[in-house]
Amino acid sequence: MFSMVFSSIRTILVRLVSAAGTGYAFNTKRSRLGEKLVLRKHDPFVNKHVLFFEKKKIRSI
């Protein structure tokens, strides 16, 4: 029963943190089987586009 429920979970919620070191972070979804996310988005503290790295898994969706 448990393995059937786990296999049906396809996405997870992850926390991405700014590489600029400002502490700005946001949550997003990604595939459970995919690699860790690295995105280029706007960081409002430095008012520039910077890389965001996945820091931790928050929960399964």
Summary of the structure (lengths in Angstrom):
residues: 61
radius of gyration: 13.9
end to end distance: 17.8
largest distance: 48.5
contacts: 145
relative contact order: 0.34
helix: 11%
strand: 56%
